[in-house]
Amino acid sequence: MHITGAMHTASTDSIDAHVDLLPFPLPVEKLVHREVVRLETLPASHPLVKHVVSMGRGYIKQYQTLLPEVLHAFSMHARKYEEITPICMGLKWKPGFQVYIPASKECAI
């Protein structure tokens, strides 16, 4: 209500729909999912990979942490992702095709 300056008598659900604000649990879930994906796609040389892989194997009965719960909730498993290594080209590299950018929209074919 503070964002929109709406009247106090207006229903919060209708204001959220008009302003296009998500209900609070959805942005939180989106944020957690993004961070889990970042953890799952760390390179093998990263120090946290060993811990993420061990936490994703199953539930730990003793000294429970949030990471196994989150990994299970999103059905994420480390090492199921393909690693794509970037290719660095030299400074004198030219593409094998010709790039043409018209000067204006009217010149486009």
C-alpha positions as CSV (number, residue, x, y, z in Angstrom):
1,M,0.0,0.0,0.0
2,H,2.9,2.3,0.7
3,I,4.4,1.7,-2.8
4,T,1.2,2.6,-4.7
5,G,-0.3,5.1,-2.3
6,A,-3.6,3.2,-2.3
7,M,-6.4,3.7,0.1
8,H,-6.4,1.6,3.3
9,T,-9.8,0.2,2.4
10,A,-8.5,-1.4,-0.9
11,S,-7.8,-5.1,-0.7
12,T,-4.1,-6.0,-0.7
13,D,-4.6,-8.9,-3.2
14,S,-6.2,-6.6,-5.8
15,I,-3.5,-4.0,-5.3
16,D,-0.7,-6.6,-5.8
17,A,-2.4,-7.8,-9.0
18,H,-2.6,-4.3,-10.4
19,V,1.0,-3.4,-9.4
20,D,2.3,-6.8,-10.6
21,L,3.9,-7.7,-7.3
22,L,4.4,-11.3,-6.6
23,P,3.2,-12.7,-3.2
24,F,6.1,-12.8,-0.8
25,P,6.8,-16.6,-0.9
26,L,7.4,-16.6,-4.6
27,P,10.3,-14.1,-4.8
28,V,11.9,-15.9,-1.8
29,E,11.6,-19.2,-3.6
30,K,13.0,-17.6,-6.8
31,L,16.0,-16.3,-4.8
32,V,16.7,-19.6,-3.1
33,H,16.4,-21.5,-6.5
34,R,18.9,-19.1,-8.1
35,E,21.4,-19.7,-5.3
36,V,21.0,-23.4,-5.4
37,V,21.7,-23.4,-9.2
38,R,24.8,-21.3,-8.5
39,L,26.0,-23.9,-6.0
40,E,25.3,-26.8,-8.2
41,T,27.1,-25.4,-11.2
42,L,30.3,-24.5,-9.5
43,P,33.5,-25.7,-11.2
44,A,35.1,-28.8,-9.9
45,S,38.1,-26.8,-8.7
46,H,35.9,-24.8,-6.3
47,P,36.4,-25.6,-2.6
48,L,32.6,-25.9,-1.9
49,V,31.9,-28.5,-4.5
50,K,32.9,-31.4,-2.2
51,H,30.4,-30.2,0.4
52,V,27.6,-29.6,-2.0
53,V,28.0,-33.0,-3.6
54,S,28.0,-34.7,-0.1
55,M,25.0,-32.7,1.0
56,G,23.0,-33.6,-2.1
57,R,23.4,-37.4,-1.7
58,G,20.7,-37.7,1.0
59,Y,19.4,-36.6,4.3
60,I,21.8,-36.3,7.2
61,K,20.2,-37.4,10.4
62,Q,22.8,-35.7,12.6
63,Y,23.6,-32.0,12.5
64,Q,21.0,-31.2,9.9
65,T,21.5,-28.1,7.7
66,L,19.3,-26.3,5.3
67,L,21.3,-27.2,2.1
68,P,20.1,-30.9,1.8
69,E,16.5,-29.8,2.3
70,V,16.8,-27.1,-0.4
71,L,18.6,-29.5,-2.8
72,H,15.9,-32.1,-2.3
73,A,13.1,-29.5,-2.7
74,F,14.3,-28.4,-6.1
75,S,15.4,-31.9,-7.2
76,M,18.9,-30.7,-7.9
77,H,21.8,-33.1,-8.0
78,A,25.4,-32.0,-8.5
79,R,27.3,-33.4,-11.4
80,K,24.2,-33.9,-13.6
81,Y,25.1,-30.8,-15.5
82,E,27.3,-30.7,-18.5
83,E,30.4,-28.6,-18.2
84,I,31.0,-26.3,-21.2
85,T,34.5,-24.8,-21.3
86,P,34.8,-21.4,-22.9
87,I,37.0,-21.1,-26.0
88,C,39.2,-18.0,-26.1
89,M,40.0,-16.8,-29.6
90,G,43.2,-14.9,-30.5
91,L,43.2,-11.2,-31.2
92,K,43.5,-11.7,-35.0
93,W,40.6,-14.2,-35.2
94,K,37.9,-13.5,-37.8
95,P,34.5,-15.2,-38.0
96,G,34.0,-17.6,-40.9
97,F,30.9,-15.7,-42.1
98,Q,30.4,-12.1,-43.3
99,V,28.6,-9.7,-40.9
100,Y,26.4,-7.1,-42.6
101,I,24.6,-4.4,-40.6
102,P,22.4,-2.1,-42.7
103,A,22.7,1.7,-42.1
104,S,18.9,2.0,-41.6
105,K,15.8,-0.1,-41.5
106,E,14.9,0.9,-45.1
107,C,18.2,-0.6,-46.4
108,A,17.5,-4.0,-44.9
109,I,16.8,-6.8,-47.4
